[in-house]
Amino acid sequence: MHLDVNPKVLPAADLAPGARVRHRTAVLLIVPAPNAWHDLDEPAPTANRFVPLACAIDGALATGARCGEIMPARATIRTPAGRITVTRATKPFHDSAGEHDYPAPYGPECCMYNTCVGKTIPYLPPRGRAFDQRTTFGVWPDDADIALEVAGDGNAGVATLDLPPLAPDEIVVQAFRRGTARYATISGDRTGRIVWGAGSGWTSVGPPMMAQGYRVLATADLAGDGTLETIAYELDANDYGIVVFGGAAYGYGCGNA
């Protein structure tokens, strides 16, 4: 049975008005949607926070907490819903389930039912500002051109992609182009994979054990060198993960994948 993924996993397009400027230092942040088939009794303690994913620092790629460290404590970021001001935490974060302590401004990348994992510098939106549990990207500086383009949930152009051979149980659930690069996510009865390529070659990556596959969220070119980073949502068995492929390599998992 193929997974029916909640469309809120996929982000809205980066269409906020205003000119875009190529900066040598820029950061891509994310508020991920919760796992589409995992109902929480209460909001996760790390929900509705922007986590730095990948960045360019003076033209060089970096990932994770380092991207938060180069941002100011109070920053204006661009989101699909407009520009907002986000701030670092000023108080320590205590993980009561896993008994971890994070000194401010650090915090976990995400939390699950029994512990929090990873280390990042989360940015908090204005009090009361929620994102309807939909995956949301943020870009700093707020006018930064990082060639961010979100992926849809569909196989537009699949006939022209010259896809690699599929197993009898596999179907294409996403297929699209970004310039000369081609991307597809493929779902089987038990698991899924993501493939990408340029020219005649393809790279195929399957998910970790216990994960169900991927959905591509977006591509970006943070360093402006023509090398695209691919941001994907990992469909874990009981929660989710976020993965960056390409010129930067980074990821974190929020469940037993």
C-alpha positions in Angstrom: 0.0 0.0 0.0 1.5 3.3 -1.0 1.6 6.1 1.5 -1.0 8.9 1.3 0.9 11.9 2.6 -0.8 14.9 4.1 -0.3 17.8 1.7 0.7 20.0 4.6 4.1 18.2 4.6 4.8 20.2 1.4 5.7 23.9 1.8 4.1 27.0 0.2 6.0 28.7 -2.5 8.5 31.5 -1.8 6.4 34.3 -3.3 6.8 37.1 -0.6 7.0 40.4 -2.5 10.2 42.4 -2.7 13.4 42.4 -4.6 15.9 39.6 -4.2 19.7 40.2 -3.7 22.4 37.6 -3.8 24.3 37.6 -0.5 27.5 35.8 0.2 26.1 34.9 3.7 22.5 33.6 3.8 20.6 31.0 5.8 17.6 28.7 5.0 15.5 27.7 8.0 12.5 25.4 8.4 9.5 24.8 10.6 8.6 21.2 9.6 5.1 19.8 9.6 4.5 17.0 12.0 4.4 13.5 10.6 1.2 13.2 8.6 0.0 10.0 10.3 1.2 10.5 13.8 -1.3 12.2 16.1 0.2 14.0 19.1 -1.7 14.3 22.3 -0.3 17.8 22.7 2.0 20.0 20.6 5.6 18.9 20.6 7.9 21.1 22.8 9.9 21.9 19.7 7.1 22.6 17.3 6.6 26.0 15.6 10.3 26.9 15.8 12.6 27.7 12.9 15.6 25.4 12.7 18.6 26.5 10.6 19.2 23.9 7.9 21.9 25.1 5.5 23.7 28.3 4.8 26.4 30.1 2.9 29.0 31.8 5.1 31.1 34.2 3.0 30.3 32.0 0.0 31.1 28.7 1.6 28.4 26.1 2.5 27.7 25.1 6.1 24.8 23.3 7.9 23.0 23.0 11.1 23.8 25.0 14.3 26.7 26.8 12.6 24.1 28.5 10.4 22.2 29.8 13.5 25.4 31.0 15.1 26.1 33.5 12.3 22.6 35.0 12.5 21.9 37.9 14.9 19.9 37.2 18.0 16.9 39.0 16.5 16.5 38.7 12.8 13.9 39.5 10.1 13.2 36.5 7.9 11.2 36.0 4.7 8.4 33.4 4.8 5.6 32.5 2.4 3.2 34.4 4.7 5.4 37.6 4.7 8.3 38.9 6.7 8.5 38.3 10.4 11.0 39.0 13.2 12.3 35.9 15.0 14.4 35.7 18.1 16.8 33.3 19.8 15.8 31.7 23.1 17.2 33.6 26.1 16.5 30.9 28.7 18.0 27.3 28.9 15.9 24.5 27.5 15.3 21.5 29.7 14.3 18.2 28.1 12.2 16.7 30.9 11.8 13.3 29.1 15.4 12.7 28.3 16.9 14.8 31.1 19.0 16.9 28.7 19.8 20.6 29.3 20.7 23.1 26.6 22.2 26.4 27.5 20.6 29.4 25.7 20.5 30.1 22.8 20.9 26.4 21.9 18.1 23.8 21.9 17.3 20.4 20.4 16.6 20.0 16.7 13.4 18.2 17.6 11.7 16.2 20.4 9.9 12.9 20.4 7.9 11.1 23.1 10.9 10.0 25.2 13.7 12.4 24.5 15.0 15.4 22.5 17.8 15.0 20.0 20.4 17.1 18.2 21.7 20.6 18.9 20.8 23.7 17.1 20.0 27.4 17.6 16.2 27.6 17.1 14.5 30.9 16.3 11.1 31.6 17.7 8.4 33.5 15.8 6.4 36.2 17.5 4.2 35.0 20.4 1.0 33.5 19.1 2.2 33.2 15.5 1.5 29.7 14.2 1.9 28.1 10.8 -1.1 25.8 10.6 1.2 22.8 11.0 2.4 23.2 7.5 6.1 23.0 6.6 7.3 26.6 6.3 10.7 27.9 5.1 12.4 31.0 6.3 15.2 32.9 4.6 17.7 35.3 6.2 18.5 38.0 5.2 14.9 38.6 4.3 15.8 39.8 0.8 18.3 37.0 0.1 18.2 35.3 -3.3 19.0 31.6 -2.6 17.2 30.3 -5.7 14.6 28.6 -3.4 12.0 26.7 -5.3 9.5 24.4 -3.7 8.5 21.1 -5.1 4.9 20.1 -5.7 3.2 16.8 -5.1 2.8 15.4 -8.6 4.5 13.9 -11.6 4.3 16.8 -14.0 6.8 16.2 -16.9 7.4 12.6 -15.8 7.3 11.4 -19.4 10.3 13.6 -20.3 12.4 12.6 -17.3 13.8 9.3 -18.7 13.4 7.7 -15.3 15.5 4.7 -14.1 13.7 1.3 -14.2 10.9 0.9 -11.6 10.1 -2.3 -9.7 6.6 -3.7 -10.3 5.3 -2.3 -7.0 6.8 1.2 -7.5 5.1 4.4 -8.7 6.4 7.9 -9.3 4.8 10.4 -6.8 6.9 13.4 -7.6 8.9 14.3 -10.7 10.3 17.7 -11.8 13.2 19.6 -13.2 15.4 22.4 -11.9 17.4 23.6 -14.9 19.3 20.6 -16.2 18.8 18.6 -13.0 16.0 16.0 -12.7 14.3 14.8 -9.5 11.8 12.1 -8.6 10.5 10.4 -5.5 9.4 6.8 -5.9 7.0 4.9 -3.6 6.8 1.1 -3.3 4.6 -1.1 -1.3 7.0 -1.2 1.6 9.3 1.7 1.2 10.3 4.6 -1.1 13.4 6.3 -2.5 14.5 9.6 -4.0 16.4 9.8 -7.3 18.1 12.7 -9.0 20.4 13.2 -11.9 21.7 15.3 -14.8 22.6 14.0 -18.2 22.2 10.3 -18.5 23.1 9.3 -14.9 20.9 8.9 -11.8 21.6 8.8 -8.1 19.2 6.7 -6.0 19.0 7.0 -2.2 16.7 4.9 0.0 15.6 5.9 3.5 17.0 4.6 6.8 15.6 1.4 8.3 12.0 1.8 9.5 11.5 4.9 7.3 8.9 4.8 4.6 10.5 7.1 2.0 10.9 10.8 1.1 9.0 13.7 -0.3 11.2 16.5 -1.8 10.3 19.8 -0.3 12.5 22.2 -2.2 15.8 23.0 -3.9 18.0 25.9 -3.3 21.4 27.3 -4.3 22.7 29.0 -1.2 26.3 29.7 -2.4 25.1 30.8 -5.9 27.5 28.4 -7.6 25.0 26.5 -9.6 25.1 23.4 -7.2 21.6 22.8 -5.9 20.9 21.6 -2.4 17.8 19.4 -2.1 15.7 19.5 1.0 13.6 16.4 1.7 11.1 15.3 4.3 11.8 11.8 5.6 8.7 9.7 6.2 9.6 7.8 9.3 7.6 5.0 10.7 6.5 7.0 13.7 7.6 10.5 13.1 9.7 12.5 10.6 13.1 13.6 9.6 14.6 16.4 7.5 17.5 15.8 5.1 19.6 18.0 2.9 21.3 16.4 -0.1 23.6 18.0 -2.6 26.5 20.5 -2.1 25.7 20.3 1.7 24.9 17.2 3.6 22.9 17.4 6.8 19.9 15.9 8.5 18.1 15.0 11.7 15.5 12.5 12.7 12.7 12.9 15.1 11.5 9.3 15.4 12.6 5.7 15.4 13.7 5.5 11.8 
